[in-house]
């Protein structure tokens, strides 16, 4: 079952890679790519990033620059046209990006009598004029294993305050929730702090990210002012411990979705993931923070 699931994930991501390779001149709509792969739009980007080893945007940007290098060598198109086709609005921005990848300017690259030497990629996928994705190698191979457990949870009723904006600015939201919880005797060492994450920060614009600061409450608790009440779904969850700064959690999510999941024999549901904070960021050094990540499984 696990082997069959892994092969299915490979086939689904391969379809996306083939589509990208053949549509480099088009804008890449993540929802459309998710449909091609038959993945939930909520989880698609993390699965792609984990399996391919780079984000969709980084993958497309690299292939367009590799195509630009090919056109510089094998066509007489002006550099400005090639820059525009690669997605750059100015010659200067294209020159900077091209130089960062190939360590020389586009004009010097065109004039040099040398083969195209593209940098290595984690997936082994490079631009091909015929649209061939070559030897796709999932990024997981040779990677470190991660300790993931599967837990079955009962539905959990929580009080919450909604934050809209960068995840790094949720402090005031937690302050509002704690000010409400304190007089009700809910604070203390046994308190469970939960962050319900509705959006992927690698995909959603920072000002549109939705995050709920949550505390478990009794079944009869009622909403009050800014304090809402909701129920976190019960069921099976994949659980992994992230150790270190919150801003690095994207790597843990990508590894969980793109490396553990294809080997697990399971699929993710479209329910929002949530985080349980095991220590206090106000008194804990960033490198010592411990956060449990929960992702709902079908």
N, C-alpha and C positions, 0 to 999 in steps of 0.2 A: 504493500500500500504506500509506504513512504517513498520507495523508489519511483513508483508510478506518479505520485504527486510531484516529485522533483522534476521528472521529465515533462509533466504538464506545465509547470511553472516556466521551465526553459523554453518550451514551445511558445508560450504566451508572450514572454518578453522578446523572443526572437521575432515574432510578428511585428512588434513595435519597432525593433531595430531596423527591420526591413522597410517598414513604412517611413521611418525618419530618413533613411538613406535615399529613398526615392522621392522625398518631398522636402529637400533642404531649402528650397526657395519659398516655402510656405511657413506661416506662423504655426507653432506647435501648440495646439490646444490640449491641455492635460486631460480634460474630460473625454475628448475624442480618443486620445491615446489609451486611456483607461478602458474605453469601450472596445477598442481593438484587442486589448489583452484580456477582456472579460474580468477585470478587477474593479473593486469598489473605487470610485474617484477619491474617496477619503484616504485610502491606503496605497493607491497605485504608485505615487511618487516615491514613497519610502521603500516599496518593494523594488522598483526600478533602480533606485540609488544603491540599495544593498546588493543587488545582483550584478549591476553593471559597474559599480564602483565610482560613479559620478552622477550628478544630477542630470535631468533631462536638458536643462539649459546649458550646462557645461559640456555635455555630450554633443549637442547640436553646434555649439560655438566651436568646439574642436574640429568637428567634421567640416564645417564651413571654411575654417582656416586651412585645413588640409586640402580641400578642393581648390581654394585660392592658390595654394602653392602649385598644384597641378596645372592650373590655368596660366600661371606665370611662366611655367616651363614649356607648356605645349600649345599656347595660343599667343596671338599678338594683341589681345585685348588690352586697352589702357588700364593702368593700375587703378585709376579712380573707378572704372566700371567694375573691376574685380572686387574692389573694396565695398562698393554698394551692394553687389550680389552676395557678399559675405555677411551683410547685415550692418555695415558700418556707414554712418552718415558723413564722415569726413575722412580725408586721406590720412590725417594725423592720427586719429583714433585707430584706424586700421594698421598703420605702421607700428604703433606701439604694441598692439595685440600680436601682430605677426612677428615682431622682433622678440617678444617675450617667449613665443613658441619656437621659432627657428633661429634665434640669436643673430639675425641680420635683417636689414631692411628689405622690403619687397623688391626694390630695384636691384640691389646687390644680389639677392637670391636669383633673380631672373638672369642676370649677367654671368653668374658663376657657372663654370662648367663642372657641375656636380649632380649626382643623383638626388632625388627627393628623399631625405632622411627624416621621417616623421617620428616624434617622440613616442615612447611606448604608452600603451593605454591599459588600464586594469582589466578590460574585457577583451583585448586583442582586436577590437572592431575599429577599422579605419575607413576613410573615404575610398570608395572604389567607383570609377567612372561607369561601370556596368551595374552599380547598385548592389554588388555582392557584399554581405556583411562579413565574409571570411570565417575565421575560426573563433566563434563566440565562446569565450571562456568565462563562466560566472565568477565573479569576484571572490566568492566564498572559498574557492579551492586554495588550500594552503593557508587560509586564515585561522585565527585563533578561535577556539570554541568558546561558547558563552553558556553560563549556567542558567537555564530556563526551566521553570517549573510550571505545571498546569494546576490551577486551583479552581474548584467549583464554589462560587459565591452565591449567597442568597441576595435577593434585591435589597438595596440599602437606601433608606430614606435620609435625605440630607437637607440641611439649611444651606443656602448659598447666596453669594453676591456676584453678579455678572460684571466682568471686566471686558471692555472692548479696546484693543490697542496692543502695543508690544508686550510680550510675555514678561519682559524684564521690568515692567512697570506695574506689577500686580500688588506691590506693597500696600498702597492705600486701600485697595479692595479688601485685603486681608485685615487691615486695621478696622474697617467698618464691621466686618463679620465678628472680629474679636470683641469689639465694643458692645455688640449685641449679646454675644455669648457669655461675657464675663459676669454680668449681674445675674445670669441664670445658672451659674455654677457649673458651666460646661468646660472651663479651662482647667488644665492640670497635666501632669506627666502622662496620664493615660489617654489624653485627647488624640484623636486621629485627624490629621490635616490632609485633605484630599484636594487635588487640583484636577478639574475636569476640562480636558483640552478638546475644543471643537474643531480646530484648524491646524494644519501643518505650517509652521512658520517658514519652511523652505519654499512654500508655494503661495500662501495667502499674504497679501500686503500687510505690513506691520500694523497699520491703523485699522485693519478689519479683523484682526485676530480676536477670537472669542474664548474666554477662559472663565470658569466658575470656581471661586474659592468656596470650599464645602466643608461642613462639619456634620457628622452623623447626629440624628435627632430621633426622638421617640415617634412611633407611628401616628400619634395624635397631634404632632406639632403642626402649626399653621403659619402661613406666610404673614409677614408683618412689615409694612413699609418697603424699604429696599431689600429686605430679607425674603427671598423666595424659598419655596420648598419643591423638591423634585426627588425622583427615585432613580438611582443608578441601577441599570439592568443586572439581574442575576444571571448565572450560567457559568460556562467554562471560560477561564482567562489564562492567557500566557503571561507569566510574571517573570521579570528580570530586574536585578538590582543594578542601578546606575550609580557609579561612584565617581564623584568629582563635580565640577561646576555645572550649574543648570544649563548654561549656554552650550555645553558639549553633548546634551542629551540627543541631539539629532543623529549623532553617530551610533548611539545605542539603539535608537529606533530603527535606523536603516539596517543595522546588523540583525536585529530581531526579525524584521519583516523580510529582508532579502537574503538572509543566510540561514537562520534557524528555521523559519517558516516553511521554505520549500522542502526541507528534510523531515518535517514534523508529521506529514500526513494530514494536516489540518488546513482550514481556510479561516481568514479573519472575517468577522461580521462588520457591518458598517457603523456599529455603535461607537461613540467617541471613546478614546482611550482615557485613562486617568492615572494620576501619580499620587503616591502616598509618601509624604515627607517624613523621614525617620529622624531627622535632627533639625535644629533651628538655625537658619542661615544668618541670623543676627549674632549668634554666639559661636558659630562654627566656621572654620576656614574653608574657602571654596573647594579645595582639594579633598577635604574630609567629608563633604556632604554625601549623604546616602539617600537615594530616592528609588522607591519601588515603582516600576512601570507596569501597568495592567492593560492588556489588549484583549478585547472580547473575541472569542473564537466561535465559529458556527458550530 
